[in-house]
Amino acid sequence: MTQEDVAIQISRHIATIPFQSIPGDVLEITKRSILDTIGVMLGASGVAPATRKVVALLADSGGKAESSVLGFGNRLPAGAAAFANGAMTKTLDYDDVVGEAFVHPTAVTLPAALAVAQRLGGVSGRDFLTAMTLGMDLAIRLGLSVTRSARGFKYDWHPTPLFGAFSSTAAAGRLLHLDADAMADALGIAFLQAAGSLQMVY
């Protein structure tokens, strides 16, 4: 008997686990992380000149007004809004971190989830929290699966954007009600696009 691919198991979990199965304390952590990251984005929108340049460039590109850019009062196409909000999560370098996993799960998951939720409209709080929790959980578990520096990990890759490709895809896919097969396809596309070298630090 052939063992089922772990990617299919993960995709099924993300696509089907109900809100009621998520522990209450985990949901509270998700809520606090969302509020913290929104605060970081709003702070960056007002004090970082580079942020205004990014938003202006994206706005100049045009497109359908689908999703909000926090702190700017305008809407951009969902992908552009996710990019702008994502840039703001990192501008002040105050985004949350799970130290053991060496990953900033909310900074990479929330911008995509916000953009997709606004594009769809009518997304319930429960659905949004479920998507965020599952996306962040995936980023953290991927981060924990990698051996770290003191134990032989070489810092070639930046885990946050690398694993964020998967966490943002998982959250967006859940909001879009992808079934397990479609979720596996989406995560496969994310795998193709995942990147993030730490060469910039050296």
Solvent accessible surface area in square Angstrom, and as a share of the most:
residue,aa,sasa,rsa
1,M,244,1.09
2,T,129,0.75
3,Q,158,0.70
4,E,73,0.33
5,D,86,0.44
6,V,98,0.56
7,A,50,0.39
8,I,54,0.28
9,Q,76,0.34
10,I,59,0.30
11,S,0,0.00
12,R,101,0.37
13,H,82,0.36
14,I,3,0.02
15,A,18,0.14
16,T,85,0.50
17,I,35,0.18
18,P,65,0.41
19,F,41,0.17
20,Q,134,0.59
21,S,62,0.40
22,I,14,0.07
23,P,77,0.48
24,G,50,0.48
25,D,97,0.50
26,V,55,0.31
27,L,17,0.09
28,E,80,0.36
29,I,92,0.47
30,T,4,0.02
31,K,82,0.35
32,R,148,0.54
33,S,14,0.09
34,I,17,0.08
35,L,126,0.63
36,D,68,0.35
37,T,0,0.00
38,I,47,0.24
39,G,41,0.39
40,V,12,0.07
41,M,0,0.00
42,L,86,0.43
43,G,28,0.27
44,A,0,0.00
45,S,13,0.08
46,G,53,0.51
47,V,101,0.58
48,A,10,0.07
49,P,81,0.51
50,A,62,0.48
51,T,6,0.03
52,R,114,0.42
53,K,147,0.62
54,V,44,0.25
55,V,8,0.04
56,A,62,0.48
57,L,125,0.62
58,L,30,0.15
59,A,43,0.34
60,D,124,0.64
61,S,91,0.59
62,G,38,0.36
63,G,67,0.65
64,K,150,0.64
65,A,67,0.52
66,E,25,0.11
67,S,0,0.00
68,S,28,0.18
69,V,2,0.01
70,L,38,0.19
71,G,51,0.49
72,F,60,0.25
73,G,83,0.80
74,N,49,0.25
75,R,112,0.41
76,L,8,0.04
77,P,33,0.21
78,A,9,0.07
79,G,58,0.56
80,A,19,0.15
81,A,0,0.00
82,A,21,0.17
83,F,127,0.53
84,A,1,0.00
85,N,1,0.01
86,G,19,0.18
87,A,35,0.27
88,M,0,0.00
89,T,0,0.00
90,K,73,0.31
91,T,56,0.32
92,L,52,0.26
93,D,105,0.55
94,Y,159,0.61
95,D,10,0.05
96,D,34,0.18
97,V,83,0.48
98,V,40,0.23
99,G,52,0.50
100,E,127,0.57
101,A,0,0.00
102,F,81,0.34
103,V,0,0.00
104,H,38,0.17
105,P,2,0.01
106,T,0,0.00
107,A,3,0.02
108,V,33,0.19
109,T,0,0.00
110,L,0,0.00
111,P,6,0.04
112,A,20,0.15
113,A,0,0.00
114,L,34,0.17
115,A,2,0.02
116,V,25,0.14
117,A,14,0.11
118,Q,63,0.28
119,R,153,0.56
120,L,81,0.40
121,G,44,0.43
122,G,90,0.87
123,V,46,0.26
124,S,54,0.35
125,G,52,0.50
126,R,133,0.49
127,D,62,0.32
128,F,29,0.12
129,L,25,0.12
130,T,2,0.01
131,A,0,0.00
132,M,0,0.00
133,T,9,0.05
134,L,8,0.04
135,G,0,0.00
136,M,12,0.05
137,D,46,0.24
138,L,16,0.08
139,A,0,0.00
140,I,40,0.20
141,R,158,0.58
142,L,46,0.23
143,G,0,0.00
144,L,99,0.49
145,S,86,0.56
146,V,44,0.25
147,T,70,0.40
148,R,21,0.08
149,S,54,0.35
150,A,102,0.79
151,R,164,0.60
152,G,66,0.63
153,F,37,0.15
154,K,149,0.63
155,Y,61,0.23
156,D,67,0.35
157,W,124,0.43
158,H,34,0.15
159,P,3,0.02
160,T,2,0.01
161,P,54,0.34
162,L,39,0.19
163,F,18,0.07
164,G,5,0.04
165,A,23,0.18
166,F,30,0.12
167,S,0,0.00
168,S,22,0.14
169,T,29,0.17
170,A,0,0.00
171,A,0,0.00
172,A,16,0.13
173,G,2,0.02
174,R,42,0.15
175,L,4,0.02
176,L,86,0.43
177,H,143,0.64
178,L,48,0.24
179,D,90,0.47
180,A,21,0.16
181,D,104,0.54
182,A,34,0.27
183,M,0,0.00
184,A,20,0.16
185,D,95,0.49
186,A,23,0.18
187,L,20,0.10
188,G,41,0.39
189,I,113,0.57
190,A,8,0.06
191,F,152,0.63
192,L,139,0.69
193,Q,124,0.55
194,A,23,0.18
195,A,59,0.45
196,G,17,0.16
197,S,58,0.38
198,L,19,0.09
199,Q,124,0.55
200,M,141,0.63
201,V,101,0.58
202,Y,164,0.62
